[in-house]
Amino acid sequence: MPRTTPPRPIDVTAVLPELAAHARKTTRLHPRPGAPARTDSSIGGPLLWPAGEPWPTCTAPRMVRRSEPMDPALVIALQQAQAKREARQGARRGGRRSPEEFALLDRATVRRGTSFDLVHYTTHWYESEAHEKPNLLVPVAQLHARDVPTIAFPSGTDLLQVLWCPTDHQDLPGQPRFYGGPFVHLTWRRALDASSEIPFDIPSDVSSVPSSTPPQPRDTHDSYLPTPCVLHPEQVTEYQYADLLPDALRERLDVQDEQWEEETGFGYQYDLSIAPGCKAGGWASWHVTDPAPVNCRCGASMDLLLSFDSSEWDGGSKSWRPLEDSQANAVGACTPTGLTPGRCGELRIFICPVDPTHPHLLDIQ
């Protein structure tokens, strides 16, 4: 079944014609759980893989979560401080933590980035740890050029394959300082060069997985393991993120946006500009952080290649829900891929418009 995005509730260019110069097409992938074939475009499906080509692996250290119970004496002191706070709250004298309580929590912060569980009185933190063996990457997406015309493929290629190491990483070489997520591997190739049904070539020192089955990494995180999905590609028009528009146009848009929201309940950010969900090409949203420059090592400003979103729509973006899914209110209907990067955020891959084979950059919002 195809998927159709409803027309936007407001034609923004009819009100602000200058926005037409900041329009860009994206391909909404509309993934839905299924059984994609090796020859299909898919998310989480099998890949066309040439005989004899080694399966990629990751050797970058992963981030692992550690925890330990708090010192018993500190637990007693925290419980006493909490009891005092609750007594003050009951006497209507305020319920905020006291300087004494904050000082106790500081004592529990023995490592950078420590978080607390004040129900079970444990501390948690992340630290870097090497894989015991090179970790096999998992197939995340396979996209034929015919299905994603919004991507500029390198000359001589018509198939993009995305694989990643399904664990968190920090300080990946070449990636932004604050990126924390999977190591991502991109392969551009000709489909005809990998069109035969062939076994995976797994390095003998990496895994004993039978060649007739997809590679299975040893180290995984559920949030990065996609459910196999068939795709229903659809091209739609997007408009640049508001804060990246020219100043004069952004100021006019801000005024108009207030009027739209007051009169219709629809706003530029969530309803009229950038589509949610998994998509190829188009504009990137910066709804969690301020917009950050994404520049290639060659100096070119990079374009959005792919966005792997945790949901295809949510309570704030229901206007993007496909017409065919208008009655899809079941839990999980809007989260077909099972991916939840960055605590239910979206992982974006950026590429160089001058040469797509230049190193890509990653970001999670």
N, C-alpha and C positions, 0 to 999 in steps of 0.2 A: 504494500500500500504506500503510495507517495505521501509526503508530508507537505503541507502548504501553510506558510506563515500568513496570518491575517494581514490585510492592508493596515498600514500605520494609522492610528486614530486621528492623527493630524498630519497634514502635508506641510512639513516645516519649510520647504522651499517656496511655497505659495505665500508665506508670511515673510520669510527672510531669504530672498533669492540668492544672496551671496553664499548661502550654505551649499549650493549646488557645486561650487568649486572645491568643496571639501567632502564630496561624496566618494564612496569606494564600494565596490562589490565584494561580498563575502559568500562563501559556500557553507550554508548550515548543513552539517553532515547528518543530522537527525538519526543518531544510532539507536537501534532497538535490538534487544536480545534475540539471538538467532543462531543459525549454523552457517556462517559464511564459508564459501569454498576457497581453496587456495588461490584461485584465479580472480577472486572478487576484491573490490575495495572493502575494507572492514576496519573495525576497531576490535582489538583483542583476538582477531582471527588468525588462521595459518598464513604463512608467507610463501611466495615464490622465492626459492633460494637455490642458487646455482650449485650443481654438484662440485665438490672439491673446495668450495669457499668456506673457510673456517667460520664458525658461529662466534659473534663478538662477545667479549667478556669485559668485566669491570675489575680493576685492581685498586681503584681509589678507596681510601678508608671510608667506612660508613659511620653514621652516628647511631649510637645505641643508648637506650634509656636505662639508667641505673636508679636504684632506690635503696633506702635504708631507714630503719626506725630511728626516731629522735631519741636522744638521751633521756632516760626515765626521769631524772631530776628536772630536765627542761620541760618535759611533758607536764609534770605536776605544777611547775611554775606557770606554764601557759594556761592550764585549766583554772588555776586560782585567779589569774588575771582576767580570764574570760568570765568567771563567776562574778567578779567585781563589776565588769562592764555590764553584764546582764542585770545586776542589781541596780546600777545607775540608770539603766534604760527603764527598768520597772518603776523607778522613782521619778521618771521623766526628767532625768538630769543628763540626758545624752547617752548615746550608745556607741560612740566612736572608740576605736582602739586608743589606749593611753600610750604616752611615751614609754612607759614601763613595758607594755605589751610589744611595741615595735622593737624595743631593745632586745627582748627575748627572741623575737623572730630573726633579728640580725645575728644572734648567736648561732642560730640554726643554719645560717647562710655561710657554709664553709667552702662552697665552690661557686664559681661564676655561673649564673643562669639557673640557680637552684629555685625550684618551686616547692610548695608545701601542700600536704594533705592534712588539714586540721580536723578531719574526722577520724582517720586512722593514725595520725601523728607520725607521718613519714615524710621524708624529703626525696625529691626527684631531680635528676639532672641528666644531661646528655654528654657523652664523651666519644671521642674518635676511637675506632677499632678496625684493624685490618681484617679483610676477608681471610678465612683459613685457606681458601683456594680462589683463583680468579672466578668471580661470580658471573654465571651465565645471564645474559640479558633476556628480557621477555619481549615478545612482539606486542607492540602497542597499536600500531596502525599501518595499514597498507593502502595507498591511494594511487589509482590510475589517473593520469592526466586528463582523460576524457571525463572523469567525474568531478574534477576540481579545476575548472578553467580559471579560477581566481588565483592559482599558483603559477608562477613563472618557472617552468622546469629548465634545468640546464640543457644546453643543446645536446641532442642525441639520447636523451632519456625520456621516459614516459611513465615511470613508476617510482614512487617515493615510499620508503619503508622506515618506520620509526620504531626503535627498540630502546629500552632503558633498563638500568639496574634498579630493581624495585625496593630500594632502601633510600634513606635520607643521607645526604652528603653535605659537607661544608668545605669551603675553600677549594672547590674544583678548579683546576688550572684553566684560565681564560674566562671564567665566569664571574659575574658581579660579586662583590664582597659579601653582600647580604643574602645571596641565594642559598637556600637550603632545600634540597630535593633530590630527585634521581639524577644520575649520570645518563645523558641522552645521546644516542647514536643515530645518525641519519645516513641512509643509503639511497642514492639516486642511481637508477639503472634502467635498462631496456627490458620490458617484460618478456620479449622473445628470447632474451639471453637466459632466462630462468623459468621457462614455460613448462618444462617437463616435470613430472611428478618424481621427485628425487628425495633421498633421505637427507637428514641434516648431517652436516659434517661437524661432529663435536670433538674438540681437542681431547686426546686420550688422557691427558693429565688434569682435566677439568671435571669430567663427569662420566659415570658409567651408564647414563640414560640410554636406553635402546634407541637406535637411529630412526625407528619408525614412529617415534613419539616426539612432540615438541620439547625442546630443552626446558628443564626445570631447574631454576637457580636454587642454591642452598639457602641464601639469605634473602628474605622477602619481608615486605610490609604490605598488609592487606590493602591499604589505600592506593597502592600503585599496581595492583593486579586487575586488569580490565576483564569484565565479562565479555565473551565473544558477542559481537553485535554486527548485524547487517546495517548498511547505510542507505539513506534516502536523500541524496544530495539535492539541495535547492539553493539557487542564487538569490540573494536579497541585497538591497542597498543599505549601507550604513553611512553615518556622518561622524566626523572627527570628534573625539572627546572634547568637551566644552573648554576645559582649561588650556587646551593646545590650539584653540582657534585664535586668529588675530585679535588683539585687544579690543578694538572698536566693535568688531562683530560679536565678541563674547559679551561685552557690556550690553549690547542690544538684545542678545539672546537671554541674558539673565533677567532683564525686565520682562521680556515676552514669556519666559518660562514660568515666572510667578503667576502671570495671568492665565496661562494654560492650566497650571495645576489648580488654581482657584476655581476656574470655570469648568474644567473637564475631569480633573483628577489625574491627568496624564502629564508626565514630565519628560524633559529631554533626555536625562541620563538613563532612565530605566525603560522608557517606552518608545522613544523617538530617534535614538542615535545608534547604539551599538547592541547587536543581538547577543543574547546569552547562549550558553551551550557550546558543544564541540563544533568547531568551525575551521575553515581553511581560508586564509587571507582576510582582508578587511582591516578594521581598526582595532586597536587594543584599548581596553578600558583601564583606568587607573583609580578604581573606586576604593582601594584600601590604602594605598600610599599616594603621595603627590607624584605627578608625572616625572619620570626619570629619563634622561637621554639614553638611547640605545644605539650606540655607534659601532660600526665595524672597525677592525684594525686598519682598514684602508681609508677610513675617514668618512665613509658613507653612512647616512642615517638608515638604520635597518628597518625592514618591514615585518609585520606579523606574518608568520608562516602558518602556525597552527595554535589553536587554543583548546586545551583539554579541560573542560569545565566539570565541576561536580554535579551540576544539574542543568537540564535543558530549559527550565524556567523555574521561578519560585514565586513566593507571595508578592514580591515587588515587581515581577516582570511577567505576569500572567498574560499580558497583551501579546506576548511572543509565542504563546502556546499554539501549536499547529491546529488548524481547523479539525483535522481528523482525530485529534486528542482532546477535543473540547469537553468530553465527559470523563476524561482520564483523571480521576481523583484518588485512585488507589495509592496507598503508600508505595513509593518506589517507582511510580509511573514516570516521574520527571528525572529519575536518576538511573538510567538504563545501563551505564557503563560500569557502575560500582567504583569508579575512580573518585577519590576525595583528596586531592593534593592540597597541602597547606591547610588542613583542618576545614575541609569542604570549600576550598577555593578553586582557582583555576591555574593551571600551568601553561605558560605561553612560550613558544619557540619563535625567535626572531632570526631572519636571514638577511644577507646582504643583497640589495637589488642590483648591484653591479655584477656580482658573481655569487650565485647561490651556494657554491662549494666553499666559500670562505667560512671560517669557523662560526657556528651559530651561537646565539646568546639565549639564556634562560631567565625566566622570571615567574614568580608565583604571587598572585593577588588573592 
